[in-house]
Every structure is written in structure tokens, then in C-alpha cells.
Amino acid sequence: MIVIDKRSKVPVYEQIKNQIITLIRVGVYPPHSKLPSIRQVSAETSINVNTVKKAFAELELTGAIYSVPGTGSFVSENAATDSGLSDKAMNDVRQALEVAKSIGVTSDEIRMLIDSVYKEE
């Protein structure tokens, strides 16, 4: 289910994390459902287990998932609507915009980028 774009500038662990969040939000993984194991995701995507582990660890830090030792990782109760995920995403966007502004990217260029990203949906 998770597809990695090795040509993307988005780090692989972020791609994994983002896709799991998307799968949670669209209901593929409802609250308290078990996620595929780290090793299973690693095998299916041909990505190093440590990279997958980093994605899962970040998801756990944001509260999107929780782990039960010896059992696996599960979707948190409010993962699909958790504002913590949105807050982190907005903070990441703000930081990227500040960098772009500092090197001369215009607000019109940013708007065009936003439009192109949202049209890809």
C-alpha cells in the first residue's frame, strides 16, 4: 500500500509517515486497528528497517499511533482528526516558507506551488 518515490526530494521516512497518515485519514486504518509491522513495511517497500522504524517513531511522538510491546503498532483514537498532526504540518510549512522567502521566492511563486500541489489530489 505504501509507495516510495526514490526520486522525490521528500525523505523516505517522511513519505512513509505521510502515507500512513493519509491511510488513517481516509479510513483504511480506523482507530485501534493494527498497522502493518515495521518489518512488513520494510519488506514491501524495499526500504531499510531503520528508516521505517524512524517513520513509526515519529508517528508515535505525534500521537497518531501507539505501540504495544510484543504486539505491534496501532492507530490512536483521534489520529484522523488530531490537531497535533496539523499543527506539526503547519509548523513545517511555516519553516519552509521562511527559508523560501529568505532566498527570494515570491509569494506568487508560493501560491502557484500550492495550487499545483492541491490539483495533484
N, C-alpha and C positions, 0 to 999 in steps of 0.2 A: 503494500500500500504506500510505503514511503519511497519517493523517487528523488535521487540525488543528482543535481546538475553540477558535474565536476568542473564545468566552465564558468560557473557563477562566481561572482566576487563575494557572495554571501558565504561565510564559513560553513562547513559541512554540519557541524554541531548545531548551528543556528537553523539550517534548513530542516534538520530532523526535528528540532524543538518547534519550529513554526508549523510544520506539517502535523505534528501531534496535536498542537493547539487547535489547528483547523479541523482535524478529525473529531476532536472533542466538541467544538462549537457546532458542527453540523450534525452531531448526534451519533456518529459511528461508535464512539465510546461514551456511553452515558455515565452519570455519576456512579462511583463504586465499581465500575466494570474494570476487569483486569486488562492491562496493556500487554502487548507482546513483550517478551523478555528482552533484556539488553542484548543477549547473545543471539536471539532470533532476529532482531532488527539488524544487528551486525552482519549476520549471515545473509539475510535477504538483500541488503544494500551493498555488500562487499566493503563495508566501512569498518575500520579498526574498532574493536570493542571499547577501547578507552574513549574514543570520540563519541560513541553512542552513550557511554556512561556519563560523559560531561553534559550532554543534552538532557538526560534524565535528571541529573543532579540539579541543573538549573531550573527545570520544571518543578522539581520538588521545593527548591528555595522560594519560588514564586507562589507556591501553594496550589499549583494546578494539579499536581499528583501527590500521592503519598506512597510510601513503601512499607511492606510488612515483611520483616526479615524471614527468609526461607520460603516466602510465598510469591512475592513479586511486587509490581507497581500497579497502583490503582488510581482511577480518576477521582479527584476530590469532589465533594458535594456541590460546590458552587463554581467549579472550574470554568464552565461555559460562560458564566456571567461575572466572574471575578474581576473587580476593578483593578486589582493589583497587577494583573497581566496588562490591562490597558494602560495603567499608569507607567509601567516599565517601558512599554512600547512608545508611549508619548515622550518619555524622557529620552529614549534612544533617538527618536526623530528630532527632538529639540537639539540634542548634541550634534547630530549630523548637519542640521540646518545652520548651526552656529559656525561649524567648520566651513561649510559651503559658502556662507556669507563672507567669512574672513578671507577667502581666496577669490572673491569676486563673482560668485554665481549670483545672478539676479533673481528677484522674486518671480519674474515672469518665467524664467527657466525652471524654477522650482514648481510653479503651477503646471507647466507643460508636463513635467515629470510625473506629478501627482495624477494628472488626467490620464497619462499613458498607463500608469500602474493600475488605476482603477478600471480602465477599459479592458485590461487583460482578464478581468474576472469573467 
